[in-house]
Amino acid sequence: MPANIVSQPRNQTVGRPSFDRRTARSLYAVHSDAIVRMARVQGEGLVQTEKIKEIDHLTREAMTGHAMLRRWGDTLASGDPFLADEMRFFTDVAKMGKGEVIADTIDTYCRESRGVR
């Protein structure tokens, strides 16, 4: 047999390496682990996207509610500056409360992402 020709094992096709069982099992385990890791990353991306959408939804609701309360306060005050000031107190308290709810939600989502409970 000429020296420049490498013989192929009988159970091996050209271009595809043949491995012993132990090596094949190890490679299969690496491949399986990679698929599971990819699924976790994709799943986490889906969850993070939903968190962002929920924060947007909460913010939109808070803004809409605040605008409605301001209008209602203006209507109740009917141009009376003293009454308008009192109405502003309640809308400001509501605004701060809504801000805290949104901040708590964001904090909860961030803690969850970091694995902190």
FITI-508980 format. One record per atom (N, C-alpha, C, O): residue number from 1; atom name; x, y, z. Coordinates in Angstrom, 1 decimal. Layout:
N
   kese   miba        x        y        z
    NUM     CA        X        Y        Z
...
REM end
This chain:
117
   kese   miba        x        y        z
      1      N      0.8     -1.2      0.0
      1     CA      0.0      0.0      0.0
      1      C      0.9      1.2      0.0
      1      O      1.9      1.3      0.7
      2      N      0.6      2.2     -0.8
      2     CA      1.4      3.4     -0.9
      2      C      1.3      4.2      0.4
      2      O      0.3      4.1      1.1
      3      N      2.4      4.9      0.8
      3     CA      2.5      5.6      2.1
      3      C      1.5      6.8      2.2
      3      O      1.2      7.2      3.3
      4      N      1.2      7.4      1.0
      4     CA      0.3      8.6      1.1
      4      C     -1.2      8.3      1.2
      4      O     -2.0      9.2      1.2
      5      N     -1.6      7.1      1.2
      5     CA     -3.0      6.7      1.3
      5      C     -3.3      6.3      2.7
      5      O     -2.6      5.3      3.2
      6      N     -4.2      6.9      3.3
      6     CA     -4.6      6.6      4.7
      6      C     -5.8      5.6      4.6
      6      O     -6.8      5.9      3.9
      7      N     -5.7      4.5      5.3
      7     CA     -6.8      3.6      5.2
      7      C     -7.9      4.1      6.2
      7      O     -7.6      4.6      7.3
      8      N     -9.2      3.9      5.8
      8     CA    -10.3      4.3      6.6
      8      C    -10.8      3.0      7.3
      8      O    -10.8      1.9      6.7
      9      N    -11.3      3.2      8.5
      9     CA    -11.9      2.0      9.2
      9      C    -13.1      1.6      8.4
      9      O    -13.8      2.5      7.7
     10      N    -13.5      0.4      8.4
     10     CA    -14.6     -0.2      7.7
     10      C    -15.9      0.5      8.1
     10      O    -16.8      0.6      7.2
     11      N    -16.1      0.8      9.3
     11     CA    -17.4      1.4      9.8
     11      C    -17.5      2.9      9.6
     11      O    -18.4      3.5     10.1
     12      N    -16.5      3.5      9.0
     12     CA    -16.5      5.0      8.8
     12      C    -16.7      5.4      7.4
     12      O    -16.1      4.8      6.5
     13      N    -17.6      6.4      7.2
     13     CA    -17.7      6.9      5.9
     13      C    -16.8      8.1      5.8
     13      O    -16.4      8.7      6.7
     14      N    -16.5      8.4      4.5
     14     CA    -15.5      9.5      4.3
     14      C    -16.1     10.8      4.8
     14      O    -17.3     11.1      4.5
     15      N    -15.3     11.6      5.5
     15     CA    -15.8     12.9      6.0
     15      C    -16.5     12.9      7.4
     15      O    -16.8     13.9      7.9
     16      N    -16.8     11.7      7.8
     16     CA    -17.4     11.6      9.1
     16      C    -16.6     10.7     10.0
     16      O    -16.4      9.5      9.8
     17      N    -16.1     11.3     11.1
     17     CA    -15.2     10.5     12.0
     17      C    -16.0      9.4     12.8
     17      O    -17.2      9.5     13.0
     18      N    -15.3      8.4     13.1
     18     CA    -15.8      7.3     13.9
     18      C    -15.3      7.4     15.3
     18      O    -14.1      7.6     15.5
     19      N    -16.1      7.3     16.3
     19     CA    -15.7      7.4     17.7
     19      C    -16.0      6.1     18.5
     19      O    -17.0      5.4     18.1
     20      N    -15.2      5.9     19.5
     20     CA    -15.6      4.8     20.4
     20      C    -16.8      5.2     21.2
     20      O    -17.2      6.3     21.2
     21      N    -17.4      4.2     21.9
     21     CA    -18.7      4.5     22.6
     21      C    -18.6      5.6     23.6
     21      O    -19.5      6.4     23.8
     22      N    -17.5      5.5     24.4
     22     CA    -17.3      6.5     25.4
     22      C    -17.3      8.0     24.9
     22      O    -17.9      8.9     25.4
     23      N    -16.5      8.1     23.8
     23     CA    -16.4      9.4     23.2
     23      C    -17.7      9.9     22.6
     23      O    -18.1     11.0     22.7
     24      N    -18.4      8.9     22.0
     24     CA    -19.7      9.3     21.4
     24      C    -20.7      9.7     22.4
     24      O    -21.5     10.6     22.2
     25      N    -20.7      9.0     23.6
     25     CA    -21.6      9.4     24.7
     25      C    -21.3     10.8     25.2
     25      O    -22.1     11.6     25.5
     26      N    -20.0     11.0     25.3
     26     CA    -19.5     12.4     25.8
     26      C    -20.0     13.5     24.9
     26      O    -20.5     14.5     25.3
     27      N    -19.8     13.2     23.6
     27     CA    -20.2     14.2     22.6
     27      C    -21.7     14.4     22.6
     27      O    -22.2     15.5     22.4
     28      N    -22.5     13.3     22.7
     28     CA    -23.9     13.4     22.8
     28      C    -24.3     14.2     24.0
     28      O    -25.3     15.0     23.9
     29      N    -23.7     14.0     25.1
     29     CA    -24.0     14.8     26.4
     29      C    -23.7     16.3     26.2
     29      O    -24.5     17.1     26.6
     30      N    -22.6     16.6     25.5
     30     CA    -22.3     18.0     25.3
     30      C    -23.3     18.6     24.3
     30      O    -23.8     19.7     24.6
     31      N    -23.7     17.9     23.3
     31     CA    -24.7     18.3     22.4
     31      C    -26.1     18.6     23.1
     31      O    -26.7     19.6     22.9
     32      N    -26.5     17.6     23.9
     32     CA    -27.7     17.7     24.7
     32      C    -27.7     18.9     25.6
     32      O    -28.7     19.6     25.7
     33      N    -26.6     19.1     26.3
     33     CA    -26.5     20.2     27.2
     33      C    -26.6     21.5     26.5
     33      O    -27.2     22.5     27.0
     34      N    -26.0     21.6     25.3
     34     CA    -26.0     22.8     24.5
     34      C    -27.5     23.2     24.1
     34      O    -27.9     24.3     24.1
     35      N    -28.2     22.1     23.7
     35     CA    -29.6     22.4     23.3
     35      C    -30.4     22.8     24.5
     35      O    -31.2     23.8     24.4
     36      N    -30.2     22.3     25.7
     36     CA    -30.9     22.7     26.9
     36      C    -30.6     24.1     27.3
     36      O    -31.4     24.9     27.6
     37      N    -29.3     24.5     27.2
     37     CA    -28.9     25.8     27.5
     37      C    -29.5     26.8     26.5
     37      O    -29.9     27.9     26.9
     38      N    -29.5     26.5     25.2
     38     CA    -30.1     27.4     24.2
     38      C    -31.6     27.6     24.5
     38      O    -32.1     28.7     24.4
     39      N    -32.3     26.5     24.9
     39     CA    -33.7     26.6     25.2
     39      C    -33.9     27.5     26.5
     39      O    -34.9     28.3     26.5
     40      N    -33.0     27.4     27.4
     40     CA    -33.1     28.3     28.6
     40      C    -32.9     29.8     28.2
     40      O    -33.7     30.6     28.7
     41      N    -32.0     30.0     27.4
     41     CA    -31.7     31.4     26.9
     41      C    -32.9     32.0     26.2
     41      O    -33.3     33.1     26.4
     42      N    -33.5     31.2     25.3
     42     CA    -34.6     31.6     24.5
     42      C    -35.8     31.8     25.4
     42      O    -36.6     32.8     25.3
     43      N    -36.0     30.9     26.4
     43     CA    -37.1     31.1     27.3
     43      C    -37.0     32.3     28.2
     43      O    -37.9     33.0     28.4
     44      N    -35.7     32.6     28.6
     44     CA    -35.5     33.8     29.4
     44      C    -35.8     35.0     28.6
     44      O    -36.3     36.0     29.1
     45      N    -35.4     35.0     27.3
     45     CA    -35.7     36.1     26.4
     45      C    -37.2     36.4     26.3
     45      O    -37.6     37.5     26.3
     46      N    -38.0     35.3     26.2
     46     CA    -39.4     35.5     26.1
     46      C    -40.0     36.1     27.4
     46      O    -40.9     36.9     27.4
     47      N    -39.5     35.6     28.6
     47     CA    -39.9     36.1     29.9
     47      C    -39.6     37.6     30.0
     47      O    -40.4     38.4     30.5
     48      N    -38.4     37.9     29.6
     48     CA    -37.9     39.3     29.8
     48      C    -38.8     40.3     28.9
     48      O    -39.1     41.4     29.3
     49      N    -39.1     39.8     27.7
     49     CA    -40.0     40.6     26.8
     49      C    -41.3     40.8     27.4
     49      O    -41.9     41.9     27.4
     50      N    -41.9     39.8     28.1
     50     CA    -43.2     40.0     28.7
     50      C    -43.1     40.9     29.9
     50      O    -44.0     41.7     30.2
     51      N    -42.0     40.9     30.6
     51     CA    -41.8     41.8     31.8
     51      C    -41.8     43.2     31.3
     51      O    -42.4     44.1     31.8
     52      N    -41.1     43.5     30.2
     52     CA    -41.0     44.8     29.6
     52      C    -42.4     45.3     29.2
     52      O    -42.8     46.4     29.4
     53      N    -43.2     44.4     28.5
     53     CA    -44.5     44.7     28.1
     53      C    -45.4     45.1     29.3
     53      O    -46.2     46.0     29.2
     54      N    -45.3     44.3     30.4
     54     CA    -46.1     44.5     31.6
     54      C    -45.7     45.9     32.2
     54      O    -46.6     46.6     32.7
     55      N    -44.4     46.2     32.2
     55     CA    -44.0     47.5     32.8
     55      C    -44.6     48.6     31.9
     55      O    -45.1     49.6     32.5
     56      N    -44.6     48.5     30.6
     56     CA    -45.2     49.5     29.7
     56      C    -46.7     49.6     30.0
     56      O    -47.2     50.7     30.0
     57      N    -47.4     48.5     30.2
     57     CA    -48.8     48.5     30.4
     57      C    -49.1     49.2     31.8
     57      O    -50.0     50.0     31.8
     58      N    -48.4     48.9     32.8
     58     CA    -48.6     49.5     34.1
     58      C    -48.4     51.0     34.0
     58      O    -49.1     51.8     34.6
     59      N    -47.3     51.4     33.3
     59     CA    -47.0     52.8     33.1
     59      C    -48.1     53.6     32.4
     59      O    -48.5     54.7     32.7
     60      N    -48.6     52.9     31.3
     60     CA    -49.7     53.5     30.5
     60      C    -50.9     53.7     31.4
     60      O    -51.6     54.7     31.3
     61      N    -51.3     52.7     32.1
     61     CA    -52.4     52.8     33.0
     61      C    -52.3     53.9     34.1
     61      O    -53.2     54.6     34.4
     62      N    -51.1     54.0     34.6
     62     CA    -50.8     55.0     35.6
     62      C    -50.9     56.4     35.0
     62      O    -51.5     57.3     35.6
     63      N    -50.4     56.6     33.8
     63     CA    -50.5     57.9     33.2
     63      C    -51.9     58.2     32.8
     63      O    -52.3     59.4     33.0
     64      N    -52.6     57.3     32.3
     64     CA    -54.0     57.5     31.9
     64      C    -54.9     57.8     33.2
     64      O    -55.7     58.8     33.2
     65      N    -54.6     57.1     34.2
     65     CA    -55.4     57.3     35.5
     65      C    -55.0     58.7     36.0
     65      O    -55.9     59.4     36.6
     66      N    -53.8     59.1     36.0
     66     CA    -53.4     60.4     36.5
     66      C    -54.0     61.5     35.7
     66      O    -54.5     62.5     36.3
     67      N    -54.0     61.4     34.4
     67     CA    -54.6     62.4     33.6
     67      C    -56.1     62.5     33.9
     67      O    -56.7     63.6     34.0
     68      N    -56.8     61.4     34.1
     68     CA    -58.2     61.4     34.4
     68      C    -58.5     62.0     35.8
     68      O    -59.4     62.8     35.9
     69      N    -57.6     61.7     36.8
     69     CA    -57.8     62.3     38.1
     69      C    -57.5     63.8     38.0
     69      O    -58.2     64.6     38.7
     70      N    -56.5     64.3     37.3
     70     CA    -56.3     65.7     37.2
     70      C    -57.5     66.4     36.6
     70      O    -57.9     67.5     37.1
     71      N    -58.1     65.9     35.5
     71     CA    -59.2     66.5     34.9
     71      C    -60.4     66.5     35.9
     71      O    -61.1     67.5     36.0
     72      N    -60.6     65.4     36.6
     72     CA    -61.7     65.3     37.6
     72      C    -61.5     66.3     38.7
     72      O    -62.4     67.0     39.1
     73      N    -60.2     66.5     39.2
     73     CA    -59.9     67.5     40.2
     73      C    -60.2     68.9     39.7
     73      O    -60.8     69.7     40.4
     74      N    -59.8     69.2     38.5
     74     CA    -60.1     70.5     37.9
     74      C    -61.6     70.7     37.8
     74      O    -62.1     71.8     38.1
     75      N    -62.4     69.7     37.4
     75     CA    -63.8     69.8     37.3
     75      C    -64.4     70.1     38.7
     75      O    -65.3     71.0     38.9
     76      N    -64.0     69.3     39.7
     76     CA    -64.5     69.5     41.1
     76      C    -64.1     70.9     41.6
     76      O    -64.9     71.5     42.3
     77      N    -62.9     71.4     41.3
     77     CA    -62.5     72.7     41.8
     77      C    -63.3     73.8     41.2
     77      O    -63.4     74.9     41.8
     78      N    -63.8     73.6     40.0
     78     CA    -64.5     74.7     39.2
     78      C    -63.9     76.0     39.3
     78      O    -64.6     77.0     39.5
     79      N    -62.6     76.1     39.1
     79     CA    -61.9     77.4     39.1
     79      C    -61.5     78.0     40.4
     79      O    -60.9     79.0     40.4
     80      N    -61.9     77.3     41.5
     80     CA    -61.5     77.8     42.8
     80      C    -60.1     77.4     43.1
     80      O    -59.8     76.2     43.2
     81      N    -59.2     78.4     43.2
     81     CA    -57.7     78.1     43.4
     81      C    -57.4     77.3     44.7
     81      O    -56.5     76.5     44.7
     82      N    -58.2     77.6     45.7
     82     CA    -57.9     76.9     47.0
     82      C    -58.4     75.4     46.9
     82      O    -57.7     74.5     47.4
     83      N    -59.5     75.2     46.3
     83     CA    -60.0     73.8     46.1
     83      C    -59.1     73.1     45.1
     83      O    -58.9     71.9     45.3
     84      N    -58.6     73.8     44.1
     84     CA    -57.7     73.2     43.1
     84      C    -56.5     72.7     43.8
     84      O    -55.9     71.6     43.5
     85      N    -56.0     73.5     44.7
     85     CA    -54.8     73.1     45.5
     85      C    -55.0     71.8     46.3
     85      O    -54.1     71.0     46.4
     86      N    -56.2     71.7     46.9
     86     CA    -56.5     70.6     47.7
     86      C    -56.7     69.3     46.8
     86      O    -56.2     68.2     47.2
     87      N    -57.3     69.5     45.6
     87     CA    -57.4     68.4     44.7
     87      C    -56.0     67.9     44.2
     87      O    -55.8     66.7     44.0
     88      N    -55.1     68.9     44.0
     88     CA    -53.7     68.5     43.5
     88      C    -53.0     67.7     44.6
     88      O    -52.3     66.8     44.2
     89      N    -53.3     67.9     45.9
     89     CA    -52.7     67.1     46.9
     89      C    -53.1     65.6     46.7
     89      O    -52.2     64.7     46.7
     90      N    -54.4     65.3     46.4
     90     CA    -54.8     64.0     46.2
     90      C    -54.3     63.4     45.0
     90      O    -53.9     62.2     44.9
     91      N    -54.2     64.1     43.9
     91     CA    -53.6     63.6     42.7
     91      C    -52.1     63.3     42.8
     91      O    -51.6     62.4     42.2
     92      N    -51.5     64.2     43.6
     92     CA    -50.0     64.0     43.8
     92      C    -49.8     62.7     44.6
     92      O    -48.9     61.9     44.3
     93      N    -50.6     62.5     45.6
     93     CA    -50.5     61.3     46.4
     93      C    -50.7     60.0     45.6
     93      O    -50.0     59.0     45.7
     94      N    -51.8     60.1     44.7
     94     CA    -52.1     59.0     43.8
     94      C    -50.9     58.8     42.9
     94      O    -50.5     57.6     42.6
     95      N    -50.3     59.8     42.4
     95     CA    -49.2     59.7     41.4
     95      C    -48.0     59.0     42.1
     95      O    -47.3     58.2     41.5
     96      N    -47.7     59.4     43.4
     96     CA    -46.6     58.8     44.1
     96      C    -46.9     57.3     44.3
     96      O    -46.0     56.5     44.2
     97      N    -48.1     57.0     44.7
     97     CA    -48.5     55.6     44.9
     97      C    -48.3     54.8     43.7
     97      O    -47.8     53.7     43.7
     98      N    -48.8     55.3     42.6
     98     CA    -48.6     54.6     41.3
     98      C    -47.1     54.4     40.9
     98      O    -46.7     53.3     40.4
     99      N    -46.4     55.4     41.2
     99     CA    -44.9     55.3     40.9
     99      C    -44.3     54.3     41.8
     99      O    -43.4     53.5     41.3
    100      N    -44.7     54.2     43.0
    100     CA    -44.1     53.1     43.9
    100      C    -44.5     51.7     43.4
    100      O    -43.7     50.8     43.5
    101      N    -45.8     51.6     43.0
    101     CA    -46.2     50.3     42.5
    101      C    -45.4     49.9     41.3
    101      O    -44.9     48.7     41.2
    102      N    -45.2     50.8     40.4
    102     CA    -44.4     50.5     39.2
    102      C    -42.9     50.2     39.6
    102      O    -42.3     49.2     39.1
    103      N    -42.4     51.0     40.5
    103     CA    -41.0     50.7     41.0
    103      C    -40.9     49.4     41.7
    103      O    -39.9     48.6     41.5
    104      N    -41.9     49.0     42.5
    104     CA    -41.9     47.7     43.1
    104      C    -42.0     46.6     42.1
    104      O    -41.3     45.5     42.3
    105      N    -42.8     46.8     41.1
    105     CA    -42.9     45.7     40.1
    105      C    -41.5     45.5     39.4
    105      O    -41.1     44.4     39.1
    106      N    -40.9     46.6     39.0
    106     CA    -39.6     46.6     38.3
    106      C    -38.6     45.9     39.3
    106      O    -37.8     45.1     38.8
    107      N    -38.6     46.3     40.5
    107     CA    -37.6     45.7     41.5
    107      C    -37.9     44.2     41.6
    107      O    -36.9     43.4     41.6
    108      N    -39.1     43.8     41.7
    108     CA    -39.5     42.3     41.7
    108      C    -39.0     41.6     40.5
    108      O    -38.4     40.5     40.6
    109      N    -39.2     42.2     39.3
    109     CA    -38.7     41.6     38.1
    109      C    -37.2     41.4     38.1
    109      O    -36.7     40.4     37.6
    110      N    -36.5     42.5     38.5
    110     CA    -35.1     42.5     38.5
    110      C    -34.5     41.4     39.5
    110      O    -33.6     40.7     39.2
    111      N    -35.1     41.4     40.7
    111     CA    -34.7     40.4     41.7
    111      C    -34.9     39.0     41.1
    111      O    -34.1     38.1     41.3
    112      N    -36.1     38.8     40.5
    112     CA    -36.4     37.5     39.9
    112      C    -35.3     37.1     38.8
    112      O    -34.9     35.9     38.8
    113      N    -34.9     38.0     38.0
    113     CA    -33.9     37.8     37.0
    113      C    -32.6     37.4     37.6
    113      O    -31.8     36.6     37.0
    114      N    -32.3     38.0     38.7
    114     CA    -31.0     37.7     39.4
    114      C    -31.0     36.5     40.3
    114      O    -30.0     36.1     40.8
    115      N    -32.2     35.9     40.4
    115     CA    -32.4     34.7     41.2
    115      C    -32.5     35.1     42.7
    115      O    -32.4     34.2     43.6
    116      N    -32.8     36.3     43.0
    116     CA    -33.0     36.8     44.4
    116      C    -34.5     36.8     44.7
    116      O    -35.2     37.2     43.9
    117      N    -34.9     36.3     45.9
    117     CA    -36.3     36.3     46.3
    117      C    -36.6     37.3     47.3
    117      O    -37.7     37.4     47.8
REM end
